Amino acid sequence: MKEIVLDTETTGLDPDSGDRIVEIGAVKLLGHVPTGSTYHQYINPEREVPKEAVDVHGLTDDFLRDKPAFGAIAQDFLAFIGDANLVIHNAAFDMKFLNAELRWLGLP
């Protein structure tokens, strides 16, 4: 069984209020064993990162300024996930953001 263990960092708590993903990290497992295949990307949220978010993850506007926007990495990210099952600690939170980012791009 293929699985992806996934985590995100964001600018806040609510994508419907304009918060965005600023980092995605993922590890691929096969039969519950890490394969060595990983995905990591810092993402320019195309908006200011509030101090409260920086205090949580340490990712500043200056650091993220030259990183790609989500639209530039979406296809590579989806290809990495493929048809694997997702394993996410706070799944409702991360999926809310991932689904919003994909919806804004018109992707499934």
C-alpha positions in Angstrom: 0.0 0.0 0.0 1.3 3.4 -1.0 1.0 6.2 1.5 2.1 9.8 1.7 2.7 11.4 5.1 2.1 15.1 4.7 2.2 18.4 6.6 1.7 22.0 5.6 2.5 25.4 7.1 0.2 28.3 6.4 -0.3 32.1 6.9 -3.2 31.5 9.2 -6.2 29.4 10.0 -8.7 30.0 7.3 -8.2 29.9 3.5 -11.7 31.4 3.0 -10.3 34.5 4.7 -7.3 34.6 2.3 -4.8 32.5 4.3 -2.4 30.5 2.1 0.0 27.6 2.2 3.7 28.6 2.7 5.3 25.1 3.0 4.5 21.5 2.1 6.5 18.5 3.3 5.8 14.9 2.4 7.3 11.5 2.7 6.4 8.5 0.5 5.8 5.1 2.3 5.4 1.6 0.7 4.0 -1.0 3.1 4.3 1.6 6.0 8.1 1.8 5.3 9.7 5.1 4.0 10.9 4.7 0.4 13.4 7.6 0.6 11.2 9.6 -1.8 10.3 13.0 -0.3 8.7 16.2 -1.4 9.4 19.6 0.1 8.6 23.0 -1.1 8.5 26.5 0.3 5.7 28.5 -1.3 5.3 32.3 -1.8 1.8 33.0 -0.5 1.5 36.2 -2.5 0.3 38.0 0.6 1.9 39.2 3.9 2.7 36.5 6.5 1.2 37.7 9.8 3.6 37.9 12.8 1.5 35.2 14.6 2.2 32.7 11.8 5.9 33.6 11.6 6.0 32.9 15.4 4.7 29.4 14.7 6.8 28.4 11.7 9.5 31.0 11.3 8.8 31.6 7.6 9.1 35.3 6.9 8.0 37.5 4.0 11.6 38.1 3.0 12.4 34.3 3.0 9.3 33.4 1.0 9.5 36.3 -1.5 11.6 34.4 -4.2 9.8 31.1 -3.7 7.3 29.8 -6.3 3.6 30.4 -6.0 1.3 27.4 -5.4 0.2 27.4 -9.0 3.8 26.8 -10.1 4.3 23.7 -8.0 0.8 22.2 -8.0 1.3 19.7 -10.9 4.6 18.4 -9.4 2.9 18.1 -6.0 -0.1 16.2 -7.4 2.3 13.9 -9.4 4.2 13.1 -6.2 1.0 12.2 -4.4 -0.4 10.2 -7.3 -2.9 7.6 -6.1 -1.4 7.1 -2.6 -3.4 7.3 0.6 -2.7 10.4 2.6 -1.6 10.3 6.2 -2.0 13.7 7.9 -1.9 14.5 11.6 -4.5 17.4 11.4 -6.1 16.2 8.2 -9.1 18.5 8.3 -6.9 21.6 8.5 -4.4 20.6 5.8 -7.0 19.3 3.4 -9.0 22.5 3.8 -6.0 24.4 2.6 -4.9 22.0 -0.1 -8.4 21.8 -1.5 -8.7 25.6 -1.5 -5.4 26.1 -3.3 -6.4 23.5 -5.9 -9.9 25.0 -6.3 -8.4 28.5 -6.9 -6.4 27.0 -9.7 -9.4 25.0 -11.2 -7.7 21.7 -10.3 -9.3 18.6 -8.7 
